[in-house]
Structures are given as C-alpha cells and as structure tokens.
C-alpha cells in the first residue's frame, strides 16, 4: 500500500497536476516540464520525485482531470437544480476535453500501455452523467427515456464538432440544444 503524502507534499502534487492540465491544454504535451514546475512554484526535483517521466505526469494529469470532472457531478447536484447541474457538467466536459486535446499526441500510447485506464475513465464518466440524468428524471425535469450513454456520446460529438477552444460559443449553443431535447416541457 502506498504511503500517504504529507499535507504540503499533497498540496504540491495537486498544484502540479492543476498547472500541468492548464499548460498541456495551452501548449501541448511536449511543453517544458521545468516550466510546469516553475508555474506550480515547486522545484523540478519535486516534479520528478512525484512523476519520474513525462508519461507519468501526463497519466496523472489525465486521471486527476477525469476524477475532478466525475466528482463534480454530485457536487453540482448539491448546489443546483438537476438541469442546471447537468448543463454545468457538460460545459466542464468541454473544458476537460480541451485538456485532453493538449495531451493528444501522447495520450493514446499511455492509454494503450496503462492497463485499464481507458475503461476506468469511460466508466467513471458514464457513472457521473448517469447520476446527473437520473436526478433530472427523478425530479421530473428530464424525459424518462433520457439515456446517460446517449448524453455522453452527444457531448463527445459536441466537443469534436466545436473544435474545443476554437469554437467555445458553438459548444455552449450545442449543449443548450442537447438539453432542449432532454428537458421535459
């Protein structure tokens, strides 16, 4: 069983992963690891102690972003109406895909090499959207035949069509259109 990190080491790791996600989205997976460490306000040795290879950092960033997006489903339901929670989650999904786009060159090999990573991510995302859709159906706000897997496929299509950051307004319009088809009138 891995040893848990001290509070300061845990904070450094989380900051590194958040910064890595932003930098990968902005500059791609080949960006300087030294620049990531500097932006996270840690030394390069700290980065390499936690993530000995670039692939380790990319995988950890991908896992962290997936976990954060999935955890947001329940948190959003605690704060908002189910339809508003689903809308916000779908918007965050677009941002998540932007991060993945920045890692696009490296991620396929990592997903293929790291046993179960792709399946784990897909299942976690489906569980999150299922939670949101089920809450909307239970509240009578979403159609009873609303399919979580269809919603997940549709948002995947939205991100592809909108070209991620290049057409962020288009992604938001398509999300509204998707929700219009799911919401009970």
C-alpha positions as CSV (number, residue, x, y, z in Angstrom):
1,X,0.0,0.0,0.0
2,X,1.5,3.4,-1.0
3,X,2.4,5.7,1.8
4,X,0.2,8.8,2.1
5,X,1.8,12.2,1.4
6,X,2.4,14.9,4.0
7,X,-0.1,17.7,3.6
8,X,2.5,20.1,2.0
9,X,3.6,17.3,-0.4
10,X,0.0,16.6,-1.3
11,X,-0.7,20.3,-1.9
12,X,2.4,20.5,-4.2
13,X,1.2,17.4,-6.1
14,X,-2.3,18.8,-6.6
15,X,-0.9,22.2,-7.7
16,X,1.5,20.4,-10.2
17,X,-1.4,18.5,-11.7
18,X,-3.6,21.6,-12.0
19,X,-0.8,23.6,-13.6
20,X,0.1,20.7,-15.9
21,X,-3.5,20.5,-17.1
22,X,-3.5,24.2,-18.0
23,X,-0.1,24.1,-19.6
24,X,-0.8,20.9,-21.6
25,X,-4.1,22.4,-22.8
26,X,-2.3,25.7,-23.8
27,X,1.0,24.4,-25.1
28,X,0.7,20.6,-25.7
29,X,2.3,17.6,-24.1
30,X,5.8,18.4,-25.3
31,X,5.9,21.6,-23.2
32,X,8.8,22.1,-20.8
33,X,8.5,20.2,-17.5
34,X,10.7,22.8,-16.0
35,X,8.2,25.5,-17.0
36,X,5.4,23.4,-15.4
37,X,7.3,23.2,-12.2
38,X,8.1,26.9,-12.2
39,X,4.5,27.8,-12.8
40,X,3.4,25.5,-10.0
41,X,6.0,27.2,-7.8
42,X,7.9,24.0,-7.0
43,X,11.4,22.8,-7.9
44,X,12.0,20.5,-10.9
45,X,13.2,17.9,-8.4
46,X,9.7,17.9,-6.7
47,X,8.1,17.3,-10.1
48,X,10.5,14.4,-10.9
49,X,10.1,12.8,-7.5
50,X,6.4,12.6,-8.0
51,X,6.4,12.0,-11.8
52,X,9.7,10.4,-12.9
53,X,8.7,10.5,-16.6
54,X,6.7,12.9,-18.8
55,X,4.3,10.0,-19.4
56,X,3.8,9.6,-15.6
57,X,2.9,13.3,-15.4
58,X,0.5,13.1,-18.4
59,X,-1.2,10.0,-17.0
60,X,-1.6,11.5,-13.5
61,X,-2.9,14.8,-15.1
62,X,-5.4,12.8,-17.2
63,X,-6.5,10.8,-14.1
64,X,-6.8,13.9,-12.0
65,X,-8.9,15.8,-14.5
66,X,-11.1,12.8,-15.0
67,X,-11.6,12.4,-11.3
68,X,-12.3,16.1,-10.8
69,X,-14.9,16.1,-13.6
70,X,-16.6,13.0,-12.2
71,X,-16.7,14.3,-8.6
72,X,-18.2,17.5,-9.9
73,X,-21.5,15.7,-10.8
74,X,-22.6,15.1,-7.2
75,X,-21.3,18.5,-6.0
76,X,-23.2,20.3,-8.8
77,X,-26.4,18.4,-7.8
78,X,-25.9,19.6,-4.2
79,X,-25.8,23.2,-5.4
80,X,-28.2,23.3,-8.3
81,X,-31.4,22.1,-10.0
82,X,-30.7,18.9,-11.9
83,X,-30.9,20.5,-15.3
84,X,-28.6,23.3,-14.3
85,X,-26.2,20.8,-12.8
86,X,-26.2,18.7,-16.0
87,X,-25.6,21.9,-18.1
88,X,-22.7,23.0,-16.0
89,X,-21.2,19.4,-16.0
90,X,-21.5,19.3,-19.8
91,X,-19.7,22.7,-20.0
92,X,-17.0,21.3,-17.8
93,X,-16.7,18.2,-20.0
94,X,-15.8,20.5,-22.9
95,X,-13.0,22.0,-20.8
96,X,-11.9,18.5,-19.8
97,X,-11.7,17.6,-23.5
98,X,-9.6,20.7,-24.1
99,X,-7.0,19.4,-21.6
100,X,-7.1,16.0,-23.3
101,X,-6.5,17.8,-26.7
102,X,-3.3,19.3,-25.3
103,X,-2.1,15.8,-24.5
104,X,-3.5,14.2,-27.7
105,X,-0.1,13.2,-29.1
106,X,1.0,11.4,-26.0
107,X,-2.3,10.1,-24.5
108,X,-3.1,7.3,-27.0
109,X,0.1,5.4,-26.2
110,X,-0.3,6.0,-22.5
111,X,-4.0,4.7,-22.6
112,X,-2.8,1.7,-24.5
113,X,0.1,0.9,-22.2
114,X,-1.6,1.5,-18.8
115,X,-3.9,-1.4,-18.3
116,X,-7.5,-0.5,-17.7
117,X,-7.0,3.3,-17.8
118,X,-9.3,3.9,-20.8
119,X,-12.0,1.6,-19.4
120,X,-11.8,3.1,-15.9
121,X,-12.2,6.6,-17.4
122,X,-15.1,5.7,-19.6
123,X,-16.9,4.0,-16.8
124,X,-16.3,6.9,-14.4
125,X,-17.6,9.4,-16.9
126,X,-20.7,7.3,-17.6
127,X,-21.4,7.0,-13.8
128,X,-21.1,10.7,-13.4
129,X,-23.5,11.5,-16.3
130,X,-25.9,8.7,-15.1
131,X,-26.0,10.4,-11.7
132,X,-27.0,13.7,-13.3
133,X,-29.5,12.3,-15.7
134,X,-31.1,10.1,-13.1
135,X,-31.6,13.1,-10.8
136,X,-33.2,15.0,-13.6
137,X,-35.5,12.2,-14.5
138,X,-36.4,11.6,-10.8
139,X,-37.2,15.4,-10.4
140,X,-39.4,15.2,-13.5
141,X,-37.2,17.7,-15.3
142,X,-35.7,15.4,-17.9
143,X,-37.5,13.0,-20.2
144,X,-37.9,9.5,-18.7
145,X,-36.2,8.0,-21.8
146,X,-33.1,10.2,-21.4
147,X,-30.1,7.9,-21.9
148,X,-26.9,8.7,-20.0
149,X,-24.8,7.0,-22.6
150,X,-26.5,8.9,-25.4
151,X,-25.9,12.2,-23.5
152,X,-22.2,11.2,-23.1
153,X,-21.9,10.3,-26.8
154,X,-23.6,13.6,-27.7
155,X,-21.3,15.8,-25.6
156,X,-18.3,13.9,-27.1
157,X,-19.7,14.9,-30.5
158,X,-20.2,18.4,-29.4
159,X,-16.5,18.7,-28.5
160,X,-15.4,17.3,-31.8
161,X,-17.7,19.5,-33.9
162,X,-16.9,22.7,-32.0
163,X,-13.1,22.1,-32.2
164,X,-12.7,22.6,-28.5
165,X,-11.4,26.1,-27.7
166,X,-11.7,27.4,-31.2
167,X,-15.5,27.4,-31.1
168,X,-16.3,27.6,-27.3
169,X,-19.5,29.6,-28.1
170,X,-20.6,26.9,-30.5
171,X,-20.1,24.2,-27.9
172,X,-22.3,26.1,-25.4
173,X,-25.0,26.6,-28.1
174,X,-24.9,22.9,-28.9
175,X,-25.1,22.0,-25.2
176,X,-28.3,24.2,-24.9
177,X,-29.7,22.4,-28.0
178,X,-28.9,19.0,-26.5
179,X,-30.6,19.9,-23.2
180,X,-33.6,21.3,-25.1
181,X,-34.1,17.8,-26.4
182,X,-33.8,16.2,-22.9
183,X,-35.8,18.7,-20.8
184,X,-39.5,18.0,-20.1
185,X,-41.6,20.9,-21.4
